[in-house]
Amino acid sequence: MTSQADHELYAAAVGRKAGFYLPYFRRAADRGYTPVSWNWATFFFGVFWFLYRRQYRWAAGLTLAALLVGILAGQVALAGYPGLGTTLQVIFLVAVLGVYAPLNANGLYYRSVTARVEQAKAEFAFDHKRQLDVLTLRGGPNLAAPLLLFVAIVLVTFVRPAGMLQ
């Protein structure tokens, strides 16, 4: 992010909240690594934030990890140690979703946006206007993905087939 053209590309890729993320992106680019920083949105919304910011791999990975920990906790409880299973789940939730993800979310997002910008630059070399158009179209937040996940969770949690005992 050394030039004004790069700044425009990053802003197009981020969309709303570019004013919040671009200073962090500039620090990361200047330092050569992503500094640790706290992201409150990730702390409160977790996987939903990753989906909203088009971090689909991280959202899937965190969801899969949470499911696997839940299965492991269930197996531990079935083995006769229910307290240990609950403890495993709490440790996972606090360590990964409550600490690791919020501390690294901005850096993960920077890497993702950088990859999108570099892809647009390679795909449309020497055509800055086309790069901006593509990043604006493909970039920015995605409200549909977290809303779909929320609706799916509500449906699975509260809607039961007719005739099923409550």
C-alpha positions in Angstrom: 0.0 0.0 0.0 2.6 2.5 -1.0 0.8 4.4 -3.7 -2.5 6.2 -4.0 -3.6 3.6 -6.6 -3.0 0.8 -4.1 -4.8 2.8 -1.4 -7.8 3.0 -3.8 -7.7 -0.7 -4.6 -7.6 -1.7 -0.9 -10.5 0.7 -0.1 -12.5 -0.8 -2.9 -11.8 -4.3 -1.6 -12.8 -3.4 1.9 -15.8 -1.4 1.1 -17.5 0.1 4.2 -15.2 0.6 7.2 -12.2 1.2 4.9 -11.3 4.1 7.1 -11.0 1.7 10.0 -9.0 -1.0 8.3 -6.7 0.9 6.0 -4.5 2.4 8.7 -4.0 -1.1 10.1 -3.2 -2.4 6.6 -0.7 0.4 6.1 1.0 -0.4 9.4 1.2 -4.1 8.4 2.6 -3.3 5.0 5.2 -0.9 6.5 6.3 -3.4 9.2 6.3 -6.4 6.9 4.1 -8.4 9.3 0.6 -8.2 10.7 0.7 -6.6 14.2 -1.5 -8.1 16.8 -4.6 -6.0 17.4 -8.0 -6.5 19.1 -11.2 -6.8 17.0 -14.3 -6.4 19.1 -16.6 -7.4 16.3 -14.8 -10.8 16.1 -15.0 -11.2 19.8 -18.8 -10.6 19.9 -19.8 -12.2 16.6 -17.0 -14.7 15.8 -17.8 -16.8 12.8 -20.5 -14.3 11.7 -17.8 -11.6 11.4 -15.6 -13.9 9.3 -18.5 -14.5 7.0 -19.4 -10.8 6.8 -15.9 -9.9 5.9 -15.7 -12.8 3.3 -13.3 -14.9 5.3 -15.1 -18.1 4.3 -12.2 -20.5 4.9 -11.7 -19.2 8.5 -15.4 -19.3 9.2 -15.6 -22.9 8.0 -12.4 -23.8 9.9 -13.6 -22.3 13.1 -17.1 -23.9 12.7 -15.5 -27.3 12.0 -13.2 -27.0 14.9 -16.1 -26.1 17.3 -18.1 -29.1 16.0 -15.1 -31.5 16.5 -14.6 -30.2 20.0 -18.3 -30.7 20.7 -18.1 -34.2 19.4 -15.0 -34.9 21.5 -16.7 -33.4 24.5 -19.7 -35.6 24.0 -17.5 -38.7 23.7 -15.6 -37.8 26.9 -19.0 -37.3 28.7 -20.2 -40.7 27.4 -17.0 -42.3 28.7 -18.1 -41.1 32.2 -16.4 -37.7 32.5 -19.1 -35.2 31.8 -17.3 -32.3 33.6 -14.2 -32.9 31.6 -16.1 -32.6 28.3 -17.7 -29.3 29.4 -14.2 -28.1 30.4 -12.8 -28.9 27.0 -15.6 -26.9 25.3 -15.1 -23.9 27.6 -11.3 -23.9 27.1 -11.8 -24.1 23.3 -14.3 -21.3 23.3 -12.2 -19.0 25.5 -8.9 -19.8 23.8 -9.8 -19.9 20.2 -13.0 -17.9 19.8 -12.5 -15.5 22.7 -8.7 -14.7 22.4 -7.0 -16.1 19.2 -9.6 -15.0 16.7 -10.2 -11.5 18.0 -6.4 -10.9 18.3 -5.6 -12.1 14.8 -8.8 -11.2 12.8 -7.4 -7.9 11.5 -4.2 -9.6 10.3 -6.1 -12.4 8.7 -8.4 -9.9 7.0 -5.3 -7.9 5.7 -3.9 -11.1 4.2 -7.2 -11.9 2.5 -7.7 -8.4 1.1 -4.1 -8.3 -0.1 -4.6 -11.6 -1.9 -7.7 -10.2 -3.6 -5.9 -6.9 -4.6 -2.9 -8.9 -6.0 -5.3 -11.2 -7.9 -7.1 -8.2 -9.5 -3.7 -6.6 -10.4 -2.6 -9.8 -12.1 -5.9 -10.4 -13.8 -6.2 -6.8 -15.1 -2.6 -5.6 -15.3 -2.2 -1.9 -16.4 -6.0 -1.3 -16.2 -6.5 0.4 -12.8 -10.2 1.3 -13.6 -11.0 -2.4 -14.2 -9.2 -3.4 -11.1 -11.2 -1.0 -9.1 -14.5 -2.2 -10.7 -13.7 -5.8 -10.0 -12.6 -5.2 -6.4 -15.7 -3.1 -5.7 -17.9 -5.8 -7.2 -16.2 -8.7 -5.4 -15.1 -6.8 -2.3 -16.8 -5.2 0.7 -18.8 -7.0 3.3 -21.3 -9.8 2.6 -24.4 -9.5 4.8 -26.1 -12.4 3.1 -23.7 -15.1 4.4 -24.0 -14.4 8.1 -27.8 -13.9 7.8 -28.2 -17.2 6.1 -26.1 -18.9 8.9 -28.3 -17.2 11.5 -31.5 -18.3 9.8 -30.1 -21.9 9.5 -29.2 -22.0 13.2 -32.7 -20.7 14.1 -34.4 -23.2 11.9 -32.3 -26.1 13.2 -32.8 -25.0 16.8 -36.5 -24.1 16.9 -38.3 -25.7 14.0 -39.2 -29.3 14.4 -41.0 -31.6 12.0 -44.8 -32.0 12.5 -45.7 -34.7 14.9 -42.3 -34.6 16.7 -42.6 -34.6 20.5 -41.6 -31.3 22.1 
